[in-house]
C-alpha cells in the first residue's frame, strides 16, 4: 500500500518561490554591489574619482534611453527605434547651431517628439504591433539622419553645447546629473500621477482598461512621445560628449542595452509594472560589467555573451514569478 508524503514538498516550493521573489526584487542591486566590491578589491585604480566619473558619463545616455523604454515596456510595448531617434537628434543639432545652442537643442527635442508621436500613432491608432511600428522607424530613422547630415561626421564647436558633455556641477558630470533628474521625474510620474496609474493599468490589461473608460490611445501616444523625447536628450548629450555629430554611430544598438537594463531591473516584458530604481540599477550593472571585462583584458564579445545570459535569467525569473 502506497503512502502519500505531504511534508517537505510544500516547504521546498515555498522556499523556491520566496527565493525567486527575492532575486527578482533585489538581485540587480546585489549584483551591482558585488561588482563594485570586486572592482574595488581587484581592479587597479577603479575607485579613483576620475574613473568613477567616466563610468557615470558612459552610463548616462543608456540610462536616459532606458527610462523611456521602461515606460513603453510598462505599457506592454517595445521601442526599437530609440537609437535611430538619437541619430536624428544628433543630425539636427549642427543645422541650427548658428542660432545658438538652445534653439538647436529645442529642434533636436522636437525631432524626438515627432518620432515618438509617429510610433505612438502607429501603435495606438493604426493598431500595429509595437515591434513592427518601431522597427520601421529603426530602419528609416537612421537613413533620414544620414541624409540630413549628408552622410558626414560634423564637428561641434559651440561651447554652450559642448559644456553639457564636459562640465561638472558639485564634482558630478552634467550628463550624470541630467540622468539622475530624469530618473527622479520618471519615478514621480509613475508613482504619483494619474498618467502613471493609467499606464500601469493599461499595461496590465489593456482590454479591461478600455472597458473601464481609461484613455488608452492618449496614454499610449504620450508614452511613446516621452520615449522619443528621452532618446533625443540622450542623442544631444552623446553629441556633446563626442564633440561631433555622427549619425552613423550615435545610438547604434543602444536599444538592446536599454531593454536589457529595463528587464534586468525587474520590469516585466508583459507590462503592468514599472521599476524605475531597478532600471537605474540595471543600467549601472551593464556598465560595470562591461568596464570590468575591459579592465581585465577580456574581449567585448565576452561581455555581450554574459549580458545575453543575464537577460535570459531575468526573463526566466520574471516568468516563474508570473506562473506562481
C-alpha positions as CSV (number, residue, x, y, z in Angstrom):
1,X,0.0,0.0,0.0
2,X,1.5,3.3,-1.1
3,X,1.7,6.3,1.3
4,X,1.5,9.9,0.2
5,X,4.1,12.2,1.6
6,X,2.9,15.8,2.1
7,X,5.5,17.3,4.4
8,X,8.7,18.6,2.8
9,X,7.4,19.3,-0.7
10,X,5.3,22.3,0.1
11,X,8.1,23.8,2.2
12,X,10.6,23.4,-0.7
13,X,8.0,25.0,-3.0
14,X,7.6,28.0,-0.7
15,X,11.3,28.4,-0.3
16,X,11.8,28.3,-4.1
17,X,9.1,30.9,-4.6
18,X,10.5,33.1,-1.9
19,X,14.0,32.9,-3.4
20,X,12.6,33.7,-6.9
21,X,10.8,36.8,-5.5
22,X,13.9,37.9,-3.6
23,X,16.2,37.6,-6.7
24,X,13.6,39.3,-8.8
25,X,13.2,42.2,-6.4
26,X,16.8,42.6,-5.1
27,X,19.1,40.6,-7.3
28,X,20.1,43.5,-9.5
29,X,21.1,45.7,-6.5
30,X,23.1,42.8,-5.0
31,X,24.8,42.3,-8.3
32,X,25.8,46.0,-8.6
33,X,27.2,45.9,-5.0
34,X,29.1,42.7,-5.7
35,X,30.6,44.2,-8.9
36,X,31.6,47.4,-7.1
37,X,33.3,45.4,-4.3
38,X,35.0,43.1,-6.8
39,X,36.4,46.0,-8.7
40,X,37.4,47.9,-5.6
41,X,39.4,44.9,-4.5
42,X,40.8,43.5,-7.7
43,X,40.7,46.3,-10.4
44,X,43.6,48.8,-10.3
45,X,42.6,52.4,-9.9
46,X,38.9,51.6,-10.2
47,X,37.9,53.6,-7.1
48,X,39.7,56.8,-8.3
49,X,37.4,59.7,-8.8
50,X,38.4,60.1,-12.5
51,X,37.4,56.5,-13.3
52,X,34.1,56.8,-11.3
53,X,33.2,59.9,-13.3
54,X,34.0,58.1,-16.5
55,X,31.6,55.3,-15.6
56,X,28.8,57.8,-14.8
57,X,29.4,59.7,-18.1
58,X,29.3,56.5,-20.1
59,X,26.2,55.1,-18.4
60,X,24.1,58.3,-18.6
61,X,22.8,58.1,-22.2
62,X,21.9,54.4,-21.8
63,X,20.1,55.2,-18.5
64,X,18.2,58.1,-20.1
65,X,17.0,55.9,-23.0
66,X,16.2,53.0,-20.6
67,X,13.9,55.3,-18.6
68,X,11.8,56.0,-21.6
69,X,12.0,52.3,-22.6
70,X,10.7,51.4,-19.1
71,X,7.6,53.4,-19.7
72,X,7.0,51.8,-23.1
73,X,7.6,48.3,-21.7
74,X,5.3,49.0,-18.8
75,X,2.5,49.6,-21.3
76,X,3.3,46.1,-22.8
77,X,5.1,47.6,-25.7
78,X,8.6,48.0,-27.1
79,X,10.5,50.7,-28.9
80,X,13.3,49.5,-31.2
81,X,13.7,53.0,-32.8
82,X,15.4,54.8,-29.9
83,X,18.9,54.5,-31.4
84,X,17.7,56.0,-34.7
85,X,16.0,58.8,-32.8
86,X,19.3,59.6,-31.1
87,X,20.9,59.8,-34.5
88,X,18.1,62.1,-35.8
89,X,18.6,64.4,-32.8
90,X,22.4,64.4,-33.4
91,X,21.9,65.1,-37.1
92,X,19.6,68.1,-36.4
93,X,21.9,69.8,-34.0
94,X,24.5,71.2,-36.4
95,X,21.8,72.6,-38.7
96,X,20.6,75.1,-36.2
97,X,23.7,75.8,-34.0
98,X,24.1,79.0,-35.9
99,X,21.0,80.3,-34.0
100,X,22.6,79.2,-30.7
101,X,22.7,76.1,-28.5
102,X,19.2,76.5,-27.1
103,X,17.3,76.6,-30.4
104,X,19.4,73.8,-31.8
105,X,18.6,71.6,-28.8
106,X,14.9,72.5,-29.0
107,X,14.8,71.3,-32.6
108,X,16.6,68.1,-31.6
109,X,14.0,67.6,-28.9
110,X,11.2,68.3,-31.4
111,X,12.6,65.6,-33.7
112,X,12.4,63.1,-30.8
113,X,8.8,64.2,-30.0
114,X,7.7,63.8,-33.6
115,X,9.3,60.4,-33.9
116,X,7.7,59.3,-30.7
117,X,4.3,60.6,-31.8
118,X,4.6,58.7,-35.0
119,X,5.4,55.5,-33.2
120,X,2.5,56.1,-30.7
121,X,0.0,56.8,-33.5
122,X,1.0,53.6,-35.4
123,X,0.6,51.6,-32.2
124,X,-2.5,53.2,-30.6
125,X,-4.4,54.5,-33.6
126,X,-3.5,52.3,-36.5
127,X,-3.2,49.2,-34.3
128,X,0.2,47.9,-35.4
129,X,2.2,45.7,-33.1
130,X,4.8,47.9,-31.3
131,X,7.7,45.8,-32.6
132,X,6.6,46.3,-36.2
133,X,5.8,50.0,-35.8
134,X,9.1,50.9,-34.1
135,X,11.1,48.6,-36.4
136,X,10.0,50.7,-39.3
137,X,11.5,53.8,-37.7
138,X,14.6,51.9,-36.6
139,X,15.4,51.3,-40.3
140,X,14.1,54.6,-41.7
141,X,15.2,56.9,-38.9
142,X,18.9,56.4,-39.2
143,X,18.7,56.7,-43.0
144,X,16.9,60.0,-42.6
145,X,19.6,61.1,-40.2
146,X,22.3,60.3,-42.6
147,X,20.6,62.2,-45.4
148,X,20.1,65.2,-43.1
149,X,23.8,65.1,-42.2
150,X,24.9,64.4,-45.9
151,X,26.4,61.2,-44.6
152,X,29.2,63.1,-42.9
153,X,30.6,63.5,-39.3
154,X,30.3,67.1,-38.3
155,X,32.4,68.6,-35.6
156,X,30.7,70.7,-32.9
157,X,32.4,73.9,-31.8
158,X,29.6,75.6,-29.8
159,X,30.9,76.0,-26.3
160,X,27.5,76.0,-24.7
161,X,26.5,72.7,-26.2
162,X,30.0,71.1,-25.5
163,X,29.6,72.2,-21.9
164,X,26.9,69.6,-21.5
165,X,29.4,66.8,-22.2
166,X,32.4,68.2,-20.3
167,X,31.3,70.4,-17.4
168,X,30.7,69.3,-13.8
169,X,28.4,70.6,-11.1
170,X,29.4,69.9,-7.5
171,X,32.0,67.4,-8.8
172,X,29.5,65.4,-10.8
173,X,29.3,65.4,-14.6
174,X,26.4,67.4,-16.0
175,X,25.3,64.4,-18.1
176,X,25.1,62.2,-15.0
177,X,23.1,64.9,-13.1
178,X,20.6,65.1,-16.0
179,X,20.2,61.4,-16.0
180,X,19.5,61.5,-12.2
181,X,17.0,64.3,-12.5
182,X,15.2,62.4,-15.3
183,X,15.1,59.2,-13.2
184,X,13.5,61.2,-10.3
185,X,11.0,62.7,-12.7
186,X,10.0,59.3,-14.2
187,X,9.8,57.8,-10.7
188,X,7.4,60.6,-9.6
189,X,5.5,60.3,-12.9
190,X,4.9,56.6,-12.4
191,X,4.1,56.6,-8.7
192,X,2.4,60.0,-8.1
193,X,0.4,60.9,-11.2
194,X,-2.9,59.8,-12.8
195,X,-0.9,59.2,-16.0
196,X,1.4,56.7,-14.2
197,X,-1.5,54.8,-12.7
198,X,-3.3,54.7,-16.0
199,X,-0.2,53.5,-17.8
200,X,0.3,50.6,-15.4
201,X,-3.3,49.6,-15.6
202,X,-3.2,49.6,-19.4
203,X,0.0,47.6,-19.4
204,X,-1.6,45.1,-17.0
205,X,-4.8,44.6,-19.0
206,X,-5.5,46.8,-22.0
207,X,-9.0,45.5,-22.7
208,X,-10.1,45.9,-19.1
209,X,-8.6,49.4,-19.1
210,X,-10.5,50.3,-22.2
211,X,-13.8,49.0,-20.7
212,X,-13.1,51.0,-17.5
213,X,-13.1,54.1,-19.6
214,X,-9.4,54.9,-19.5
215,X,-7.9,57.0,-22.3
216,X,-5.9,54.1,-23.7
217,X,-4.9,55.8,-27.0
218,X,-3.9,59.0,-25.4
219,X,-1.8,57.4,-22.7
220,X,0.0,55.2,-25.3
221,X,0.8,58.1,-27.6
222,X,2.1,60.1,-24.6
223,X,4.2,57.2,-23.6
224,X,5.9,56.8,-27.0
225,X,6.4,60.6,-27.2
226,X,8.2,60.5,-23.8
227,X,10.4,57.7,-25.0
228,X,11.2,59.6,-28.2
229,X,12.0,62.7,-26.2
230,X,14.3,60.9,-23.8
231,X,16.1,59.3,-26.8
232,X,16.6,62.8,-28.2
233,X,18.0,64.0,-24.9
234,X,20.4,61.1,-25.0
235,X,21.4,62.0,-28.6
236,X,22.2,65.6,-27.7
237,X,24.3,64.5,-24.7
238,X,26.1,61.9,-26.7
239,X,26.9,64.5,-29.4
240,X,28.1,67.0,-26.7
241,X,30.4,64.3,-25.2
242,X,31.8,63.2,-28.5
243,X,32.2,66.8,-29.7
244,X,30.8,65.7,-33.0
245,X,27.6,64.8,-34.7
246,X,28.0,61.3,-36.2
247,X,24.6,59.8,-37.1
248,X,26.1,56.6,-38.4
249,X,27.5,55.7,-34.9
250,X,25.5,57.6,-32.2
251,X,22.8,55.4,-30.7
252,X,23.9,52.3,-32.6
253,X,22.4,49.2,-30.8
254,X,21.6,51.3,-27.7
255,X,18.0,49.9,-27.9
256,X,19.5,46.5,-26.8
257,X,21.3,48.0,-23.8
258,X,18.2,49.9,-22.8
259,X,15.9,46.9,-23.0
260,X,18.5,44.9,-21.0
261,X,18.6,47.5,-18.3
262,X,14.8,47.6,-18.0
263,X,14.4,43.8,-18.0
264,X,17.2,43.1,-15.6
265,X,15.9,45.9,-13.4
266,X,12.6,43.9,-12.9
267,X,10.1,45.5,-15.3
268,X,8.3,42.6,-16.9
269,X,8.1,42.4,-20.7
270,X,4.4,41.7,-20.5
271,X,3.7,45.1,-18.9
272,X,1.7,46.2,-15.9
273,X,4.7,47.1,-13.7
274,X,7.5,49.7,-14.0
275,X,10.5,49.6,-11.7
276,X,12.4,52.9,-12.2
277,X,15.0,52.3,-9.5
278,X,15.6,48.8,-10.8
279,X,16.1,50.3,-14.3
280,X,18.8,52.6,-12.9
281,X,20.5,49.7,-11.2
282,X,20.2,47.6,-14.4
283,X,21.9,50.3,-16.4
284,X,24.7,50.5,-13.8
285,X,25.1,46.8,-13.7
286,X,25.5,46.6,-17.5
287,X,28.0,49.4,-17.5
288,X,30.0,48.0,-14.6
289,X,30.0,44.5,-16.2
290,X,31.5,45.9,-19.4
291,X,34.0,48.1,-17.6
292,X,35.1,45.1,-15.5
293,X,35.6,43.0,-18.7
294,X,37.6,45.7,-20.4
295,X,39.8,46.5,-17.4
296,X,40.6,42.8,-17.0
297,X,41.5,42.5,-20.7
298,X,38.6,40.4,-21.7
299,X,37.1,40.9,-25.2
300,X,33.9,42.9,-25.7
301,X,32.3,39.7,-27.2
302,X,32.6,38.1,-23.7
303,X,30.7,41.0,-22.1
304,X,28.0,40.6,-24.8
305,X,27.6,36.9,-24.1
306,X,27.4,37.5,-20.3
307,X,24.8,40.2,-21.0
308,X,22.8,37.7,-23.0
309,X,22.9,35.1,-20.1
310,X,21.7,37.8,-17.7
311,X,18.8,38.7,-19.9
312,X,17.7,35.0,-20.2
313,X,18.0,34.6,-16.4
314,X,16.0,37.8,-15.8
315,X,13.2,36.8,-18.2
316,X,13.1,33.3,-16.8
317,X,12.7,34.6,-13.2
318,X,10.0,37.0,-14.3
319,X,8.2,34.2,-16.0
320,X,8.5,32.0,-12.9
321,X,7.0,34.7,-10.8
322,X,4.0,35.2,-13.1
323,X,3.2,31.5,-13.0
324,X,3.1,31.2,-9.2
